[in-house]
Amino acid sequence: MSTAIKTLKLPFLRLNRAKAEEFAQLQALNTSVANTILALPKGERRALTSKSFAHVEIGSAWMNQTIRNELIASKR
């Protein structure tokens, strides 16, 4: 099984402990969602939308980008 790594570079304005902890939590959730997507059969992945992950506490724009990234990664 191949490994895909996506690195995000984000500017943090006035980073403090609370922001750092929130980012770490969102990063863990996003990684979990990405792994869930990659575990699905390829046919099911194409039907995914942010609504498929409404139970996850990540914004829909971020979720849609994660879905797109994983669809691209699975084509490699």
C-alpha positions in Angstrom: 0.0 0.0 0.0 1.4 3.4 -0.9 1.5 6.3 1.4 0.3 9.8 0.5 1.3 12.8 2.6 -0.3 16.2 2.2 1.4 19.2 3.9 -0.5 22.3 4.6 1.3 25.6 5.3 -1.0 27.9 7.3 -0.2 31.4 8.6 -1.1 31.8 12.3 -1.9 35.2 13.5 -1.2 35.7 17.2 -0.8 32.0 17.8 -1.6 31.0 21.4 -2.1 27.8 23.2 -5.8 27.6 22.6 -5.4 28.1 18.8 -2.6 25.5 18.7 -4.7 23.0 20.6 -7.7 23.6 18.3 -5.5 23.2 15.2 -4.1 19.9 16.6 -7.6 18.6 17.2 -8.8 19.6 13.7 -5.7 18.0 12.2 -6.4 14.7 14.0 -10.0 14.8 12.8 -9.0 15.6 9.3 -6.5 12.8 9.2 -9.1 10.4 10.6 -11.6 11.4 7.8 -8.9 11.0 5.1 -8.1 7.5 6.3 -11.8 6.6 6.4 -12.2 7.8 2.8 -9.2 5.8 1.7 -10.6 2.7 3.3 -13.7 2.9 1.2 -14.0 1.2 -2.2 -13.2 3.5 -5.0 -16.8 3.5 -6.3 -18.1 4.8 -3.0 -15.5 7.5 -2.8 -16.8 9.4 -5.8 -20.3 9.8 -4.2 -18.9 11.5 -1.0 -19.9 15.0 -0.1 -19.4 17.1 3.0 -22.9 15.9 4.0 -21.5 12.4 4.2 -19.4 13.6 7.1 -21.9 16.0 8.8 -21.2 14.3 12.1 -17.6 15.5 12.0 -16.8 18.9 13.5 -15.0 20.3 10.5 -16.4 23.0 8.2 -17.9 21.9 4.9 -15.3 23.7 2.8 -12.4 22.0 4.6 -14.3 18.7 4.4 -14.8 19.1 0.6 -11.1 19.8 0.1 -10.2 16.7 2.1 -12.5 14.6 -0.1 -10.9 16.1 -3.3 -7.4 15.5 -2.0 -8.1 11.9 -1.2 -9.8 11.3 -4.5 -6.6 12.7 -6.2 -4.3 10.7 -3.9 -6.2 7.4 -4.6 -5.7 7.9 -8.4 -1.9 7.8 -8.0 
